[in-house]
Every structure is written in structure tokens, then in C-alpha cells.
Amino acid sequence: MAYWLFKSEPSAWSWDQQVAKGAVGEEWDGVRNYQARNFMRDMKVGDLGFFYHSQKEKAVVGIVEVCALAHPDSSTDDPRWECVDIKAVRPVLRPVNLETIKSDGRLNEMALVRSSRLSVQPVTEQEWNIVCELAGIPAD
């Protein structure tokens, strides 16, 4: 299993909207960055990810699971763009904001700290465990 982080502006797509989609999940569409697209191509069904609210909140607010492999992005006719589908698994007990992540020396190499603009990014198993600990949830 691999771990990921999915960033969304809550005004465009929020954790509550993701939860409302239930077990069917939703396309993680609209990504127009080749590196982020390529990360989605690498994803497997069952991989887990952090759902991260960007803009003002800047915090991990939930856990999602990849529920469909990369496929054409339905929000465009351009065949270069693909996306996965994700479904909500559970909220975190304590949102973990970017300031907390940046101040934890164990997370200095996390992509969110180093490449904070990328909307889809990998998370190492060690980073996953640390953020889950900070969020007050089990890492499984």
C-alpha cells in the first residue's frame, strides 16, 4: 500500500462534500499538473491518502481511500489528463495544520513542506504514521 495527500480548496470541494459521496466516492478531477497526474497513475485501489484543506485552513482533515484506478478525467476532453476516484474513510480527531507539520522536525522532508503547491503528492509510511499520531487516529 502507498500513501498520498490530496489538496483541495474547501470552497471548491470540501471534506463534507467528499463524505457525502459515500462508498461510491468521487473523481479527483481538474488536476492539470503532469507530476500530480503521474502520481495518480501510480496509485492502486486501496491506497490511503490525507484529505487536506488548502487556503485558510491549511490542514489535514480526513482520510480517503483510492477506489478507482487512473482513468480519463471527465472534466476535460483533453486525453492527457487522468484522475483516480477517492472515497472518504474517516475524519481525523484533530486537524493537523501546516504550521504543526512544518514545526515537527520529523516531517522536514515531507512533500507538503518541500513542494506545498502540488495538489497530489506522495507521503512516506513514516510521514503517514507521524501525521496520524498528530491527528489522534490509528495509522492503519
C-alpha positions as CSV (number, residue, x, y, z in Angstrom):
1,M,0.0,0.0,0.0
2,A,1.1,3.5,-0.7
3,Y,0.1,6.8,0.9
4,W,-0.8,10.1,-0.6
5,L,-2.1,13.6,0.1
6,F,-4.9,15.2,-1.8
7,K,-5.2,19.0,-1.5
8,S,-8.5,20.8,-2.1
9,E,-9.7,24.3,-1.6
10,P,-12.8,23.8,0.7
11,S,-14.7,26.4,-1.3
12,A,-14.3,24.2,-4.4
13,W,-14.5,20.7,-2.8
14,S,-14.7,20.1,0.9
15,W,-14.3,17.2,3.2
16,D,-18.0,17.3,3.9
17,Q,-18.8,17.0,0.2
18,Q,-16.3,14.1,0.0
19,V,-18.1,12.4,2.9
20,A,-21.5,12.9,1.3
21,K,-20.4,10.9,-1.8
22,G,-20.3,7.8,0.4
23,A,-18.8,4.5,-0.7
24,V,-19.1,5.4,-4.4
25,G,-16.5,8.2,-3.9
26,E,-15.8,10.9,-6.4
27,E,-13.3,11.6,-9.2
28,W,-10.3,13.7,-8.1
29,D,-10.7,15.7,-11.3
30,G,-9.4,19.0,-12.5
31,V,-5.7,18.3,-11.8
32,R,-3.6,20.0,-14.5
33,N,-0.1,19.3,-13.4
34,Y,1.9,16.5,-15.0
35,Q,3.7,15.4,-11.9
36,A,0.4,15.2,-9.9
37,R,-1.2,13.3,-12.8
38,N,1.7,10.9,-12.8
39,F,1.3,10.3,-9.1
40,M,-2.4,9.4,-9.7
41,R,-1.3,6.9,-12.5
42,D,0.9,5.2,-9.8
43,M,-2.0,4.8,-7.3
44,K,-3.6,1.4,-6.6
45,V,-7.1,0.7,-5.3
46,G,-6.9,0.6,-1.5
47,D,-4.1,3.2,-1.2
48,L,-4.8,5.7,1.5
49,G,-4.5,9.5,1.5
50,F,-4.8,12.5,3.6
51,F,-7.6,14.9,2.6
52,Y,-6.1,18.4,3.0
53,H,-8.0,21.6,3.1
54,S,-5.8,24.3,1.5
55,Q,-6.3,28.1,1.6
56,K,-7.1,29.5,5.0
57,E,-7.4,26.2,7.0
58,K,-4.3,24.5,5.6
59,A,-4.9,21.3,7.5
60,V,-5.3,17.5,7.1
61,V,-8.9,17.0,7.9
62,G,-9.6,13.4,6.9
63,I,-8.5,10.1,5.4
64,V,-9.5,8.9,2.0
65,E,-9.1,5.7,0.0
66,V,-8.4,5.3,-3.7
67,C,-11.4,3.4,-5.0
68,A,-10.8,3.5,-8.8
69,L,-7.6,3.4,-10.8
70,A,-6.5,6.3,-13.0
71,H,-8.9,6.9,-15.9
72,P,-9.7,9.8,-18.3
73,D,-10.7,13.0,-16.4
74,S,-14.4,13.6,-17.2
75,S,-13.9,17.4,-16.7
76,T,-12.0,17.7,-19.9
77,D,-11.8,16.3,-23.4
78,D,-8.0,16.5,-23.4
79,P,-6.7,12.9,-23.3
80,R,-3.6,13.9,-21.4
81,W,-5.5,14.3,-18.2
82,E,-6.4,11.4,-15.9
83,C,-7.6,11.1,-12.4
84,V,-8.5,8.5,-9.7
85,D,-11.6,8.2,-7.7
86,I,-11.4,8.5,-3.9
87,K,-13.8,7.9,-1.1
88,A,-13.9,9.2,2.5
89,V,-12.8,6.7,5.2
90,R,-12.9,8.8,8.4
91,P,-12.3,12.3,9.7
92,V,-9.3,13.0,11.9
93,L,-9.9,13.7,15.6
94,R,-7.6,16.7,15.5
95,P,-6.9,18.5,12.2
96,V,-3.2,18.8,11.6
97,N,-2.3,22.2,10.2
98,L,0.6,23.1,8.0
99,E,2.3,25.0,10.8
100,T,2.3,21.9,13.0
101,I,3.6,19.8,10.2
102,K,6.4,22.3,9.4
103,S,7.4,22.6,13.1
104,D,7.7,18.8,13.5
105,G,11.3,18.1,12.6
106,R,10.4,14.5,11.7
107,L,8.4,15.9,8.7
108,N,11.1,18.2,7.3
109,E,11.3,16.1,4.1
110,M,7.6,15.7,3.6
111,A,6.4,16.8,0.1
112,L,3.9,19.1,1.7
113,V,6.7,21.0,3.3
114,R,9.0,20.9,0.3
115,S,6.5,21.3,-2.6
116,S,3.5,22.7,-0.9
117,R,1.8,23.8,-4.2
118,L,1.4,20.3,-5.6
119,S,-2.2,19.2,-5.3
120,V,-1.5,15.4,-5.3
121,Q,1.7,14.2,-3.6
122,P,3.2,11.1,-2.1
123,V,3.5,10.5,1.6
124,T,6.0,8.1,3.1
125,E,4.9,5.4,5.5
126,Q,6.9,7.1,8.3
127,E,5.2,10.5,7.5
128,W,1.8,8.8,7.4
129,N,2.4,7.4,10.9
130,I,3.5,10.7,12.3
131,V,0.6,12.7,10.9
132,C,-1.9,10.1,12.0
133,E,-0.3,10.3,15.5
134,L,-0.7,14.1,15.5
135,A,-4.3,13.7,14.2
136,G,-5.2,11.3,17.0
137,I,-6.1,8.4,14.8
138,P,-4.6,5.0,14.2
139,A,-2.3,4.7,11.2
140,D,-4.0,1.6,9.8
